[in-house]
Amino acid sequence: MIAAVSRPLGAFLLAVGTLAALLLGATPAAAHATLTGSSPGDGEVVATAPAEVVLTFSEPVSVADDGLRVLDPDGERVDAGEVAHRAGGAEQAVALASGLADGTHTVAWQAVSNDGHPIAGAFTFSVGAPSETSVAVSGEAPDEGAVGLVYDVLRYVAYAGFLLLVGPAAFALLCWPAAAGRRAVQRVTVVGWLTLAVATAALLLVRVPYTTTGRLADAFDLNGLGDVVDSRAGTALLTRLVLLSAAALPVALLHGRYARAVAAGDATVARDLRFGLGVGGGALAVGLAATWAMAEHAATGRQSGVAVPVDIVHLLAMACWLGGLTTLVVLLRADGERPPPATAVRRFSALALGGVATLAATGLYQSWRQVGTFSALTGTDYGRLLIAKVAVVALLLSVAWASRRRTNALPGDAGALPGPRAGEDGADAEPAERAAAAVGEGAAGGGEGSDGPASPPAAAPDPERERQLARQRRVMESARRRRDEDPARAGLRRSVLVETAIAVVLLGVTTALTGTPPARTESDRPPAAAQETGGDAAPAGPISLPYDTGGEFGSGTATLELTPSAVGDNTLHLFLEDPEGQPNGAEEIRISLTLPDEGLGPLRFEPEHVAVGHWTVEGLQLPRPGAWELDLTIRSSEIDQTTETTTVTIAQ
């Protein structure tokens, strides 16, 4: 089957392979739900141990019992293990063991957002005072790396299978009934069904490592598969497999009983079967499209009750347009068979025009819902992908317009019949081919059915019969050559092939869009530092403080350099200079930091003396961003000292 399909679908499959290769360099998509807060907060220092850790998300998420862990400074778990789901899933909490020791504790979490994308992260909080910890948690989501790449490729293949399954059926039922009997079209439909079924089953297996461990080897973990099936995305994939099983019957009817009724000219049976296939097959197509709409972007965010049916219509319009376009390519390039008549091409042109209009309307609504503002359109990955999609669609429409002009230039179909028999073999054949067939029948008239005696087996070849057969071959070859050299048909074949190649790229951009956080979500999320400090935060540069202890080393200037001036480990360098700019000494240096807005501190540090006039503090841990007050105490003798105060801004 693959060998038979490879030639008419060569360009299509080559484009698919090229796009899949390009995906090797793509980065995995970010998740769509975000952690908006926690108790205790990231980097917070609390006086007493909390009874539980609570995480708050921007939307409901799913967290397994092992998806929220709290580790003490030695890396031992100190949580109860069972996760409590609150506020409809937007809050996730885990109880902590009693008697929690002082020091820095690490919270590692992993969840699955409502649209099926995994998210993960980690943060720390301290009891009493910060301390060193042996815990190293990356906080990376499991969908990164090879697992994310495989999952994205399978999603693309599933979309392609859906187009190849629905498109040929729509073409045969709405544009050219005789296409149902064409072997090349039958193969495209079967390839689409098999592609979608295999990709869906593989997606169901890969979701285990995609949402949990990030290791492809865990794809056959039956326990994890049970958890996946219970999730929204897993249920959608399982439902898709059930619907595909049911779709096998209408596919068989379309290319079996219906195709035979059309070929035999049985208009009544063909009409009844067309109605049944339209209703039953249409319902299954809607159900298949819903397995995407109910588990991805449309099911989350505002107006989901409107967004889900709009997304279903969007997918069906794309399938009729792009899947039908692939069917037309196969029919135009099939060897040894007549191309579709001009009436069929014009019908598909009208169908494609309606599909494009539907895509424009539904896409406009989706864009408004997911983008919201112009700044979000240009300042987020989702917005930029949407711009790229619009550009590809514009290019595709320009080529489609050229195809439509060539379609209008096609000659009429003298023998075409309306209704189910419009595409019956021989009905719309070229006049020269019908003449050649008549010559062939006349040449055979002197044979078995003639009144004369039958030629003996060993008789010499009849020269007249040979001339008739040669004339028949010349007429048929001339008709085929005129058909292939017709500028309108040749131009149509080329433009439709270009349309299909562009459509493959469009499908890839669409797949990437469904795996990228909506622009509205990204633009509404404030920068990390601004979230924590309530305003802009910038790393502090060198700070100079004049001081005067009144002692032997009386006065001078203290210069403080804190790097990187961010939450976590920092390094502080302190330089003292006398009024002449020479290194100045001191008996003792003390530093303390306080965050008044959150009641943290003072955190006290004793700098290490490095050289004359130079002190340093390594591993200066600051748990929270914001405007910290730094108190610098300089003692130059037993009784002479001063304390200078300044403010340093700590970024997230």
C-alpha positions, 0 to 999 in steps of 0.5 A: 500500500505504501508503495502505491500511495507514495507516488501520488502523495510524494510531495505531501509526505516529503513536506511532512518529513521536512517539517518533522525534521525542522521540529528537531530544533524546536524548543518544547512549549511552555505550559498554560497554567502558572503558579501564582502564589504559595504559602509559605512564599518562595524564599520566605523566612517564617518564625515557626514551622507551618502545618502545610504548604499550599500552592495557588495556580491561575487555573485548576490543575491536576496534581498526583499524590507524589506531585507535591513534595517537601524536602528538609535541608538533608533532602528527606521528605517531610510531607504527609504525601497525600495532596488535598485539592481545593478551590476546584483544583486551583489550590493544592495543599500537602500537610507537613510533619510535626516538629519541622526542623529549622533551616531551608526547605525545598518544595518541588511540585509537578502538575498537569494544566486543564489543557493537558500540558504538564508544568513543574517548579520548585522553590524554598522557604526557611524556618527560623533562618536560612541554611545550606541545603543538599537538595538540588531540584531543577524544577523543569517540566517532564515534557522537555527534551526527547519526550516533548519532541516525540509528543509534538511530532505525534500531535502533528501526525494526528492532525494530518491523519484527521485531515486525510480521513475527513477530507476525501470523504467530504470531497466524494460526498460533496464534489465528485461521487465517482471519487469514492470508487477511485483506488488512489482516494481509497488509499488516502482515506485508509492511510488517514484512518491508520495514521490517526489511530496509530498516532492517538494510541502512541500519544496515550502511551507517551502521555505517561512520561510526558506528564510524569517522569520525562523518560520515554522508557516509562511509556509502558508503565500500566500504573501510570497509564491508568492515571493518564486515562483518568485525566481530561486529555487521556479521556479525550484520546481514549474517546478518539480511539473509540470513535475511530473504531466506529468510523471504520464502518462508514469508511467501508460503506463510502468506498464499497457500497456507495462507490458501486452504486455510483458506478452502476448509476443506481441514483436511489441507492446512492442518494440514500447512502449519501444521506446516511453517510452525511449524517452518521459520518458527519456526527463521527467527524464532529466527535473526533474534532471534539476530542481536540477542542475539549482537551486543549485551548478552547476548554480553558479560559473565558467563554469556553462554552462558546470556544469549544463548538467554534473550535470544532467548526474550525477543525472541520473546515480545515479538514474539508479544505486541506484534506480535500486539497490533498484528495484533488492532488492525488486525483490530478496526479494519478497515473492511468486514470482520468482526472476529475472533471471540471465540474468536480473541481469547481465544486471543490473550489466553492467548498474551499471558499466556504471553508476559508470563510469559516476559518477566517470567522472562527480564527478571528474569534479565537484570536480575540479570545487568546490574544486580547491586545496588540502588545500581546500579539507582538510580544508573546510567542503565541502572538508571533506564531499567530502572525506567522499563521496569518502570513502562511494563510495569506500565501496559501490563499494567493495560490488558491486564487490562481488555482481558482482562475485556472479552474474557471478556464477548464473546458466544460464537461460535455458528458457530465451528468448531474447528481450521483452519476456526474462522475460515473466512468465514461460519463465525462470521458474525453471525446477522443477517448470515447472514439478510441474505445469505439474503434476498439470495439469495431476492431473486435467485431470480426472476432468471436461475435462476428458471422464469419468463421473463427480464425484458426489458432495458427492463422497469420495475423490479419493486417487490417486488424493490426492497422485498426489496433494501431490506429486505436492506440494512436487515437488514445495516445493523442487524446491523453497527450492533449489532455496532459498538455492542456495549459489549464489542466497542467497549470491547475496541477502545479498550483494545487501541488504548491497549495498542498505543500503550503498547507503542510507548513500551515498545519505545522504552525497550527500544531505549534499554536496549540502547544504554546501558552495563549498570549492573553495568559502570557501578557497578563502575567507580570514580570517575576520581580514585579510580582514579588516587589510590587514594582520594578526591581533592578540589581543594585550597583556599587553603593558609596557611603561616607562614614565617621567613627571619630576614632583613629581611622576616623572618617572615609568612604565605604563602597559596597558591591553586592552581586548579583543582587538577586534572590538566593546566594550573593557575594558582598565586597566592602572597601574602606578608603580614607579621605585621601583615597587610600585603603582604610582599616577597622577593628570590626565590620558588621552587616545586617539586612532587613526587608521591612515590607515583609517583616523579614530580618534582620539577617546578620553577617560577619564579613571576612577580612581579605586585605587592608580596607577589603572585606567580603561575605560569600554565600550571602543568602537573601530569600525574597526580592524587594527593597532591603535595608542594609545596616553597615556597622564600622568599629574603629576602636573599643569605643568608636563606631558608627552605623550607616544605613542604605537601601539595596534592591534585590531582584527575583 
